[in-house]
Amino acid sequence: MSSPVSAKAAVSPDPESLLSFHWDTVPPASKQRRHAEQFFLRQSPKILYSSSTFRDVPRGKVPEVTFLGRSNVGKSSLLNSLMGKNICHTSRNPGRTRTMNFFAVGGEDEEGNPGRLTVLDMPGYGHKSRAEWGEEIMKYLVGRRQLSRAFVLIDTMHGLKRSDEALLQALRENAVSHQVVLSKADRLLFPNNRKASKLLLERHAEVLRQKVGSIRSYLDAMDIHGPKALGEILACSTTASLERGKFLGINNLRWSILAATGLHEVRRQPPAVTSTLVSLTPKPAPGDVRF
């Protein structure tokens, strides 16, 4: 029986490889991570619009990715690190994000769109959440044709909770492309607020690998008809870095987003609008999902 996660992370001298686990995909090379970093940082992100209901969301012309997670999972902080700007409001109090917030990333494209990619920050679910938020989130996930992938944030220390499992089941049932990302990995890798170092990272890498293996086992055992989560789990930190200004795991995540949206290669010709769509076939109506 094969190992639940790739063994490459244990032998690679590259610290970033210790934070990414692949069994359906290939880890990005350092050159690809640099490309992803440049894509996200070449232009400052812009706030496009916010909406509390799916029906009021304007039609998009570029690929979109969305981030989902329990309240206080560190979603807004991660998005700020991802986009290179404190553009999402962060708070110690859970449930601060109350609307669907859309951000333009990557600079203006050839057709004059304000960004080549749209990143969406969703309200958190669980503590201090509201039932109507879950209903609107599911409407977006099921009905948004521009959606390339949903990234589900899981707290590295706490692992999967029932609300996380309910969301993962709903995504699979409704054939929504999705991937798991572990947030706040620094709390596991550098406990007691210790300064980040390659030595500590390597010392605690096995514990992280076991956490990922447990989540993969749950995903593989899920007895639900529909496409599984992407065979790739990434761990990130928004506070720990081994290089100035480069938070651990963020460039891995940036590359995964570009790969999901088809933006991982420089295009010489403007792409057709339909090339960015995941599917033109209507998805099934959302079920009665409660977060």
FIVEX-364765 format. One record per residue: y negated, x, z negated of N, C-alpha, C in turn; residue in three letters. Coordinates in steps of 0.001 Angstrom, whole numbers, plus 500000, padded with zeros to 6 digits. Layout:
N
YXZYXZYXZALA;...
***
This chain:
291
501196500858500000500000500000500000498770500881500000MET;497793500557500848496607501386500961495709501205499758SER;494889502227499503493930502175498408492908501093498674SER;492379500412497620491429499328497831490135499784498471PRO;489786501067498375488581501573498996488886502896499638VAL;487993503306500527488178504562501229488143505732500277SER;489020506700500511489057507890499664488009508905500080ALA;487297508679501174486335509650501660485240509926500640LYS;484856508876499890483772509052498942484103510072497878ALA;485399510279497575485782511177496503485715512640496919ALA;485764512922498197485842514308498635484594514767499374VAL;483741513853499772482569514231500540481529514880499650SER;480896515975500111479843516616499330478519515857499398PRO;478417514887500286477190514130500448477085513077499346ASP;476077513157498466475967512183497367475896510746497848PRO;475242510507498987475111509140499476476468508520499798GLU;477420509340500205478740508807500550479487508317499323SER;479082508761498136479710508293496911479286506872496560LEU;478285506369497287477750505044497003478119504019498068LEU;478874504424499085479248503483500145480756503507500336SER;481322502322500500482768502155500593483076501328501836PHE;483900501886502715484129501279504027485632501160504301HIS;486068499987504728487437499856505221487477499105506558TRP;486374498491506951486280497871508279485206498532509141ASP;484410499394508543483299500017509245483346501532509036THR;482434502225509679482346503686509575481071504056508818VAL;481138504962507852479922505361507124478900505982508057PRO;477621505745507824476594506338508679476477507845508443PRO;476182508574509514475906510006509403474481510180508883ALA;474168511381508438472831511636507892471745511338508925SER;472015511632510198471049511355511263470809509857511398LYS;471846509060511248471704507609511338470927507059510143GLN;471156507622508971470387507191507803468908507518507972ARG;468606508677508555467205509036508798466568508063509790ARG;467316507700510828466811506731511803466492505402511120HIS;467390504951510246467178503685509545465953503769508637ALA;465792504890507964464628505069507095463329504999507907GLU;463310505667509051462120505658509905461817504257510413GLN;462854503500510752462656502135511236461916501300510194PHE;462351501381508950461773500547507901460405501032507432PHE;460130502315507589458893502867507035457831503168508080LEU;458141503012509366457171503384510404455923502500510365ARG;456106501247509964454996500320509826455133499593508488GLN;454010499297507877454040498563506620454555497150506856SER;455428496631505998455924495262506179454806494245505997PRO;454988493091506614453985492037506529454631490748506028LYS;453889490023505209454349488703504781454131487725505929ILE;455187487065506376455075486106507463454727484716506938LEU;455570484179506061455341482853505505456329482623504367TYR;456056481604503596456943481170502514457187479677502672SER;458362479240502251458694477824502358459665477433501258SER;459489476239500740460410475743499710461518474887500317SER;461360474523501601462369473706502275462710474302503636THR;463955474161504048464401474722505322463723474052506515PHE;463469472765506425462891472050507563461489472540507900ARG;460807473172506951459448473664507185459414475120507652ASP;460587475743507796460634477132508238460423477190509751VAL;459433477946510231459216478047511682460407478708512376PRO;460565478419513648461620479060514423461318480543514570ARG;462340481360514452462160482794514591462572483281515964GLY;462019484421516361462334485002517660463020486358517545LYS;463187486845516330463841488139516119464967487948515112VAL;465914488877515047467026488723514096466553488729512650PRO;467295488035511815466950487915510403468136488326509528GLU;467816488873508366468811489084507314468230488500506030VAL;469103487998505185468643487402503946469353488030502757THR;468680488034501623469233488607500403469360487515499354PHE;470563487434498778470895486417497799471406487103496531LEU;471216486462495396471732487033494157471358486186492965GLY;472055486408491866471731485715490627470320486074490179ARG;469724485181489409468422485469488835468491486758488018SER;467526487621488205467426488881487468468479489904487882ASN;468988489810489119469949490798489604469238492032490164VAL;467903491949490238467136493073490775466836492946492252GLY;466841491710492758466675491485494196465290491892494689LYS;464243491464493996462888491776494443462622493277494387SER;463104493944493350462922495393493254463649496109494384SER;464850495639494704465604496252495793464884496062497125LEU;464336494864497358463639494609498610462377495458498718LEU;461689495675497616460523496556497636460915497977498026ASN;462015498464497478462501499796497837462951499835499291SER;463611498785499729464098498708501099462951498776502103LEU;461893498015501846460776497928502776459703498971502530MET;459847499739501451458904500828501184457544500379500702GLY;457481499199500101456196498688499621456451497635498554LYS;455595497601497536455723496586496493455130495275496998ASN;455900494619497848455436493400498504456055492148497888ILE;457184492301497203457831491190496491457463491267495019CYS;457085490155494448456707490156493036457946490335492160HIS;457865491264491217458973491493490294458576491032488899THR;459586490636488122459332490156486777460568490343485922SER;460350490543484633461472490601483693462060489214483441ARG;461289488194483743461745486824483535462506486341484760ASN;463743485854484590464531485380485739463917484145486365PRO;464214483953487663463752482764488360462331482836488862GLY;461778484063488993460393484202489436460228483793490908ARG;461198484166491751461132483799493161461536482336493316THR;460623481518493815460870480079493881460815479526495292ARG;460503480360496260460451479923497649461207480915498522THR;461511480497499747462080481405500736460926482197501341MET;460948483516501157459843484366501581460285485272502726ASN;459550485218503834459907485936505051458964487121505265PHE;459546488282505598458770489504505802459103490120507161PHE;458065490564507865458241491244509145458368492744508907ALA;459397493361509511459700494774509294459873495472510650VAL;459517496745510707459789497558511890458666497634512895GLY;457547496961512636456431497002513563456561496008514697GLY;455468495788515405455434494815516499456392495202517606GLU;457100494206518160458038494480519247457364494299520605ASP;458153494445521669457611494399523026457057493035523407GLU;457480491986522721457032490635523040455888490174522151GLU;455377491076521315454249490733520470454600490105519148GLY;455893490029518812456281489532517493455836490535516430ASN;455380490080515273454832490992514257455842491982513687PRO;457121491729513859458157492646513404459375492558514293GLY;460118493637514387461357493623515163462495493010514361ARG;462271492851513069463282492329512148462580491499511089LEU;463229490414510663462719489608509556463672489722508375THR;463117490058507218463874490155505972463460488991505081VAL;464438488302504556464180487084503786464610487247502329LEU;463679486951501432463942486957499993464156485522499541ASP;465345485246499007465703483890498581465521483727497067MET;465290482496496597465296482247495150466655482627494553PRO;466638483115493326467888483470492663468637482241492200GLY;469931482395491994470741481286491487471251481644490102TYR;471732480632489387472201480862488024471119480512487014GLY;470924481364486011469978481113484921468560480918485461HIS;467898479869484980466527479510485360466405479100486834LYS;467530478833487480467490478364488855467428476840488864SER;467330476272490063467259474820490207468244474375491280ARG;468819473178491088469827472671492027469263472526493425ALA;467980472084493525467402471879494858467232473195495615GLU;467065474302494894466969475598495570468291475907496266TRP;469402475662495558470713475906496153470941475076497399GLY;470467473822497389470626472942498547469850473484499747GLU;468621473920499523467802474432500628468335475775501131GLU;468840476596500221469428477877500623470612477652501552ILE;471489476709501195472652476438502031472260475860503383MET;471222475039503420470748474514504698470314475663505602LYS;469605476628505035469175477782505828470381478595506296TYR;471281478916505395472418479765505727473286479153506820LEU;473454477860506777474308477178507745473578476889509054VAL;472291476602508973471580476129510146470719477136510877GLY;470508478317510309469583479280510920470299480126511966ARG;469966479915513226470645480629514296470270482108514347ARG;469087482460513892468659483861513950469289484718512852GLN;469979484094511902470545484839510780471689485728511244LEU;471536487040511031472572487995511416473546488278510276SER;473030488341509061473922488602507927473222488242506622ARG;473996487739505671473522487496504316474063488596503417ALA;473185489229502673473578490279501744473580489699500334PHE;474749489734499699474921489149498367474868490262497330VAL;473855490218496468473685491249495444474500490901494202LEU;475255491886493736476057491754492515475629492857491554ILE;475383492510490315475020493512489316476207494439489079ASP;476002495736489253477096496706489144477772496646487780THR;477004496517486723477571496518485381478308495222485058MET;477785494101485515478352492806485134479461492331486074HIS;479452492808487312480475492392488263480301490943488688GLY;481350490376489255481295489005489771481255487970488648LEU;480344487026488772480282485869487889480720484629488679LYS;480927483529487983481398482312488656480418481846489729ARG;479133481996489454478141481575490458478219482464491696SER;478518483761491526478698484656492666479918484219493481ASP;480999483913492780482226483498493460482007482206494232GLU;481235481263493649480962480002494331480182480254495621ALA;479225481172495573478446481484496768479316482161497823LEU;480123483128497421480989483831498369481977482870499028LEU;482469481916498263483370480916498828482644480035499842GLN;481407479641499506480629478793500409480292479521501704ALA;479960480803501608479646481579502804480852481665503729LEU;482009481857503130483219481951503945483582480606504555ARG;483494479557503775483825478219504275482930477816505445GLU;481673478253505404480708477872506429480515478945507492ASN;481407479935507516481408480964508558480078481703508658ALA;479490482014507503478239482785507473478579484258507282VAL;478134485097508198478374486538508081477729487059506803SER;478513487781505985477968488234504702478588489551504256HIS;477904490185503328478312491499502819477874491628501369GLN;478673492307500557478374492506499140477632493828498951VAL;476585493790498128475819494979497757475720495013496236VAL;476014496150495646475918496314494195474541496846493821LEU;473846496116492978472517496528492532472592497232491176SER;471508497922490834471379498596489532472532499559489261LYS;472974500269490305474100501200490148473775502340489201ALA;472508502637489020472114503740488130472556503498486695ASP;472651502247486272473051501949484893474498502341484628ARG;475297502351485671476685502776485541476825504284485754LEU;476098504797486721476246506206487100475494507144486171LEU;474380506689485636473562507524484758473256506751483479PHE;474276506547482639474114505694481451473110506260480456PRO;472615505355479609471669505723478544470394506348479107ASN;469990505865480294468746506313480929468706507812481190ASN;469872508386481424469904509817481716469354510081483109ARG;468746511240483280468155511605484558469243511745485614LYS;468956511236486790469930511293487880470208512729488288ALA;471481513024488500471887514347488966473164514198489777SER;473386515135490675474598515100491491475831515236490609LYS;475736516028489543476865516226488638477271514907487976LEU;476300514165487444476616512880486820477127511875487843LEU;476550511913489027476995511002490083478467511226490399LEU;478852512482490559480245512789490856481150512464489667GLU;480638512654488462481443512404487259481774510925487094ARG;480836510039487463481041508610487268481422507878488556HIS;481633508616489625481961507989490908483267507203490843ALA;484226507671490060485515506995489973485373505615489328GLU;484498505506488335484268504207487688483658503234488684VAL;482719503726489489482124502883490517483170502459491542LEU;484037503374491917485081503068492886486012501981492340ARG;486297502004491066487141500977490464486445499614490474GLN;485136499612490226484368498364490291484447497764491688LYS;484264498622492699484321498160494086485723497658494411VAL;486751498379493947488128497967494195488424496599493620GLY;487861496296492448488067494990491825487429493877492656SER;486232494131493168485555493125493996486301492935495310ILE;486765494034495897487509493909497146488793493111496928ARG;489455493340495833490686492604495552490423491103495481SER;489292490739494867488936489316494794488679488767496192TYR;487923489500496993487599489028498345488854488876499195LEU;489786489828499084491008489787499875491921488638499448ASP;491871488300498150492763487260497622492205485849497788ALA;490967485737498230490330484434498367491089483577499388MET;491624482457498947492441481591499798491570480515500430ASP;490713480939501335489771480032501994489767480337503481ILE;489799479292504287489741479483505730488325479865506143HIS;488196480917506911486890481370507372486822482879507366GLY;485836483453508041485711484913508131485420485544506772PRO;486099486649506487485912487355505226484567488070505201LYS;484192488503504007483019489365503871483273490661504625ALA;482222491284505121482358492547505827483075493563504946LEU;483994494309505534484737495323504787483905496557504513GLY;482848496351503783481917497424503434481127496986502213GLU;481174497761501152480404497465499947479521498669499644ILE;478238498412499434477266499471499175476715499328497771LEU;476476500462497119475850500482495796474469501105495922ALA;473493500527495216472105500977495346471435501087493982CYS;470365501853493966469504501953492791468058501932493242SER;467211501302492458465775501299492763464992502176491799THR;465720502938490957465049503814489998465554505253490054THR;466795505457490513467384506804490506467309507434491889ALA;466974508722491918466923509452493181467241510919492935SER;467851511534493923468102512978493894467082513722494747LEU;466417512976495626465326513508496425464092512669496175GLU;462953513296496095461715512587495812461487511459496825ARG;461297510247496313460996509108497162462189508496497873GLY;463401508975497618464592508444498278465545507881497220LYS;465465506590496998466327505973496001467763505904496508PHE;468687506116495609470096506227495972470625504950496632LEU;471266505130497781471928504039498466471040503208499372GLY;469733503356499289468835502500500065468954502762501563ILE;469072504022501960469196504300503399470542503834503955ASN;471574503839503133472854503251503563472666501764503864ASN;471929501089502993471681499660503174470816499420504408LEU;469811500245504592468965500105505785469792500217507060ARG;470707501190507093471539501350508278472442500138508483TRP;472989499601507419473860498438507531473102497247508105SER;471845497100507730471020496015508264470795496199509756ILE;470474497428510159470256497686511582471537497445512377LEU;472675497840511825473951497619512511474242496124512634ALA;473898495348511615474158493904511627473307493190512667ALA;472114493708512927471168493028513805471101493627515207THR;471888494677515459471855495313516765470661496208516980GLY;469992496590515896468806497429515992469096498887515640LEU;470375499244515591470732500611515197470549501612516324HIS;470258501136517536469963502026518648468597501680519222GLU;467881502697519711466569502468520306466757501817521663VAL;466150500678521846466284499944523101465151500304524040ARG;465495500626525263464480500960526267463899499708526916ARG;464706498643526971464261497396527574464224496311526500GLN;463250495403526583463211494304525615464485493480525710PRO;465142493220524591466379492444524621466114490965524869PRO;467097490311525469467006488856525621467074488220524249ALA;466378487109524075466325486449522776467714486092522289VAL;468592485641523204469923485203522789470783486356522325THR;470411487616522667471236488743522255471161488987520774SER;470148488420520107470009488638518675470673487551517851THR;471228486528518536471802485427517796473250485702517428LEU;473636485254516253475016485406515831475905484435516589VAL;475460483197516724476268482192517401475373481058517872SER;475689480518519044474957479366519533475709478073519260LEU;476880478185518641477688477013518320477268476475516966THR;476932475201516848476510474649515557477566474884514493PRO;477115475268513320478031475498512212478286474186511481LYS;479379474135510745479681472901510008478647472604508954PRO;478491471354508609477508470953507603477881471542506252ALA;476879471933505465477174472524504159477841471531503223PRO;478726472056502399479386471201501430478527471004500185GLY;479095470380499209478372470140497968478471471397497113ASP;477602472349497371477660473623496662476623473654495575VAL;477019473992494411476088474096493278476114475523492750ARG;474935476097492565474837477498492118474664477537490611PHE;
***
